[in-house]
Amino acid sequence: MTTHIFTFCETELTALPSGGLWIAADQTLIVSDLHLCKSERFARKGRALLPPYETRDTLTRLDQDLTDLAPARVICLGDSFDDVEAIEHMGDAEKLWLARMQAGREWIWIAGNHDAGPVELGGEYVAETRVGNLTFRHIAEETTEAGEVSGHYHPKHAITGAPRPCFVYDDRRLIMPAYGTYTGGIPATKDPIRPLFDQRAFAVVTGRLCLAVPL
């Protein structure tokens, strides 16, 4: 697998094939929109039944990133669970798995619009946080200082074939792809994503190869 290294607001970042973002200088891994327990919420709300394996698949990929990078800090950029009740319905095995991944490192949950923060699972729960030159929050603010990193919109972009989850960035802001297995997406070239960026913006498409293209 191939990563993509780029500089954003004087900070060197690495876009990972998984959809994670790595700050080597601060030993920090950022993931956004895990939407854990989405199939459980659908079943509980009487919606379409989905195969109930997405939580383990998402945690497997996250565990692999942790193994590969050994971060000192993990920031979950909001909507870590598909709703607040999903945390209560998460299986004990998955809760223990998360606890093992949290052990020995700083773990920050940022509040999303789907979840208020899984405070009972350990780690720190905040509305937003700052690392170096970068500010991390769930939803991009219309007017923001340079260095904003957010999620929420699940951007996707196609170079050839089907669209893939992607990072989108310009000189001022960066929006991350959704990390969760059962997450849809919005084309990065359309509203409401494209108007948030300057004319000169880039998409970094994830997958086995992280490819950067002008948006």
C-alpha positions as CSV (number, residue, x, y, z in Angstrom):
1,M,0.0,0.0,0.0
2,T,1.1,3.5,-0.8
3,T,0.6,6.6,1.4
4,H,0.6,10.2,0.3
5,I,2.8,12.8,2.2
6,F,1.9,16.4,1.8
7,T,2.3,19.7,3.7
8,F,-0.7,21.5,5.1
9,C,-0.4,24.8,7.1
10,E,3.4,24.1,7.6
11,T,2.6,20.6,9.0
12,E,3.7,17.4,7.2
13,L,0.8,15.0,7.0
14,T,0.5,11.5,5.7
15,A,-2.8,10.3,4.1
16,L,-3.2,6.6,4.8
17,P,-4.9,4.1,2.5
18,S,-7.3,3.4,5.3
19,G,-8.6,6.9,5.5
20,G,-6.6,7.8,8.6
21,L,-4.3,10.8,8.8
22,W,-0.8,10.6,10.4
23,I,1.2,13.4,11.9
24,A,4.6,11.9,12.4
25,A,6.1,14.8,14.2
26,D,3.5,14.5,17.0
27,Q,3.0,10.8,16.7
28,T,-0.7,11.4,16.3
29,L,-3.3,9.3,14.3
30,I,-6.5,11.0,13.3
31,V,-9.6,9.1,12.1
32,S,-13.1,10.5,11.4
33,D,-16.6,9.2,11.2
34,L,-16.2,5.6,12.4
35,H,-20.0,5.2,12.7
36,L,-19.6,2.1,14.9
37,C,-22.7,0.0,15.4
38,K,-24.5,1.4,12.4
39,S,-26.1,-2.0,11.6
40,E,-27.3,-2.3,15.2
41,R,-29.0,1.2,15.0
42,F,-30.7,0.3,11.7
43,A,-32.1,-2.9,13.3
44,R,-33.1,-1.1,16.4
45,K,-34.9,1.6,14.4
46,G,-36.7,-0.9,12.2
47,R,-34.7,0.2,9.1
48,A,-33.1,-2.1,6.4
49,L,-31.2,-5.0,8.0
50,L,-27.4,-4.8,7.3
51,P,-24.9,-7.6,7.8
52,P,-23.8,-6.9,11.4
53,Y,-20.0,-7.1,10.8
54,E,-19.1,-3.5,10.1
55,T,-18.0,-2.6,13.6
56,R,-15.5,-5.5,13.7
57,D,-14.3,-4.6,10.2
58,T,-13.7,-0.9,11.1
59,L,-12.0,-1.9,14.4
60,T,-9.8,-4.4,12.5
61,R,-8.5,-1.6,10.2
62,L,-8.0,0.8,13.0
63,D,-6.1,-1.8,15.0
64,Q,-3.9,-2.4,12.0
65,D,-3.1,1.3,11.7
66,L,-2.2,1.4,15.4
67,T,0.0,-1.6,15.0
68,D,1.8,-0.1,12.0
69,L,2.3,3.4,13.4
70,A,2.3,2.9,17.3
71,P,0.8,6.4,17.8
72,A,1.1,8.2,21.2
73,R,-2.2,10.0,20.5
74,V,-5.4,9.1,18.7
75,I,-8.0,11.7,17.7
76,C,-11.4,10.4,16.7
77,L,-12.9,13.3,14.8
78,G,-16.6,12.8,15.7
79,D,-19.5,10.5,14.8
80,S,-17.5,7.6,16.2
81,F,-20.8,5.9,16.9
82,D,-23.9,6.0,14.8
83,D,-25.9,7.3,17.6
84,V,-25.7,7.7,21.4
85,E,-27.7,4.6,22.2
86,A,-25.4,2.5,20.0
87,I,-22.7,2.8,22.6
88,E,-24.9,1.0,25.1
89,H,-25.6,-1.8,22.6
90,M,-22.0,-2.4,21.6
91,G,-20.8,-5.9,22.4
92,D,-18.5,-6.5,25.3
93,A,-15.9,-8.0,23.0
94,E,-15.8,-4.8,21.0
95,K,-15.6,-2.6,24.1
96,L,-12.7,-4.6,25.4
97,W,-11.0,-4.4,22.0
98,L,-11.3,-0.6,22.1
99,A,-10.0,-0.5,25.7
100,R,-6.9,-2.5,24.5
101,M,-6.3,-0.1,21.7
102,Q,-6.6,2.9,24.1
103,A,-4.1,1.4,26.6
104,G,-0.9,3.4,26.9
105,R,-1.8,6.2,24.7
106,E,-3.8,9.5,24.7
107,W,-7.2,9.0,23.2
108,I,-9.4,12.0,22.3
109,W,-13.1,11.7,21.3
110,I,-14.4,14.8,19.5
111,A,-18.2,15.3,19.7
112,G,-20.1,14.7,16.4
113,N,-23.6,15.3,15.3
114,H,-24.5,11.6,15.6
115,D,-22.9,11.0,19.0
116,A,-22.3,13.2,22.0
117,G,-19.1,11.5,22.8
118,P,-18.6,8.0,24.2
119,V,-17.3,9.2,27.5
120,E,-17.9,5.9,29.3
121,L,-15.4,4.1,27.0
122,G,-12.4,5.9,28.4
123,G,-10.3,8.7,26.8
124,E,-11.0,12.4,26.8
125,Y,-14.2,13.9,25.3
126,V,-13.9,17.4,23.9
127,A,-15.7,19.7,21.4
128,E,-12.5,20.3,19.5
129,T,-8.7,20.2,20.1
130,R,-5.5,21.6,18.8
131,V,-2.2,20.0,17.9
132,G,0.5,22.3,16.7
133,N,-0.8,24.5,13.9
134,L,-3.9,22.5,13.4
135,T,-7.4,22.7,15.0
136,F,-9.5,19.5,14.9
137,R,-13.4,19.6,15.0
138,H,-16.2,17.5,13.6
139,I,-17.8,20.0,11.2
140,A,-16.1,22.6,9.1
141,E,-16.9,26.2,10.1
142,E,-17.9,28.5,7.3
143,T,-15.4,31.1,8.4
144,T,-12.4,29.6,10.1
145,E,-8.7,30.2,10.8
146,A,-6.2,28.4,8.6
147,G,-5.4,24.9,9.8
148,E,-8.9,23.5,10.4
149,V,-9.2,19.7,10.1
150,S,-12.7,18.3,10.1
151,G,-14.9,15.3,9.0
152,H,-18.7,15.0,8.8
153,Y,-19.2,15.3,5.0
154,H,-17.7,11.9,4.0
155,P,-16.2,13.2,0.8
156,K,-15.6,10.9,-2.2
157,H,-13.9,11.4,-5.6
158,A,-13.4,9.3,-8.7
159,I,-10.2,9.4,-10.8
160,T,-11.2,6.3,-12.8
161,G,-14.0,3.8,-11.9
162,A,-16.1,4.1,-8.8
163,P,-15.6,7.1,-6.4
164,R,-13.5,6.4,-3.4
165,P,-13.4,8.1,0.0
166,C,-11.0,11.0,-0.2
167,F,-9.3,13.8,1.7
168,V,-10.0,17.3,0.4
169,Y,-7.7,20.3,1.2
170,D,-6.5,23.7,0.2
171,D,-4.3,26.2,2.0
172,R,-6.8,26.8,4.8
173,R,-8.8,23.7,5.6
174,L,-8.8,19.9,5.3
175,I,-11.8,17.6,5.3
176,M,-11.2,13.9,6.1
177,P,-12.9,10.9,4.6
178,A,-15.2,8.6,6.6
179,Y,-13.2,5.8,8.2
180,G,-16.2,3.5,9.0
181,T,-17.1,0.5,6.8
182,Y,-20.8,1.4,6.4
183,T,-20.5,5.1,5.4
184,G,-21.8,6.7,2.2
185,G,-20.3,9.8,0.7
186,I,-20.8,13.1,-1.1
187,P,-18.9,14.0,-4.3
188,A,-16.1,16.4,-3.3
189,T,-16.8,18.4,-6.5
190,K,-20.4,19.2,-5.4
191,D,-22.3,21.1,-2.7
192,P,-21.9,21.3,0.2
193,I,-18.2,20.4,0.0
194,R,-16.8,22.2,-3.0
195,P,-17.9,25.8,-1.9
196,L,-15.9,25.3,1.3
197,F,-12.6,25.3,-0.6
198,D,-10.6,27.8,-2.8
199,Q,-10.4,27.2,-6.5
200,R,-7.0,25.6,-6.0
201,A,-7.9,22.5,-3.9
202,F,-6.8,18.9,-4.0
203,A,-8.4,15.5,-3.4
204,V,-6.4,12.6,-2.1
205,V,-8.2,9.4,-3.0
206,T,-7.8,6.5,-0.6
207,G,-7.5,2.7,-1.3
208,R,-4.5,0.6,-2.0
209,L,-2.9,3.7,-3.5
210,C,-3.4,7.2,-2.1
211,L,-3.5,9.4,-5.2
212,A,-3.6,13.2,-5.1
213,V,-5.3,15.1,-7.9
214,P,-6.5,18.7,-8.4
215,L,-10.1,19.1,-7.4
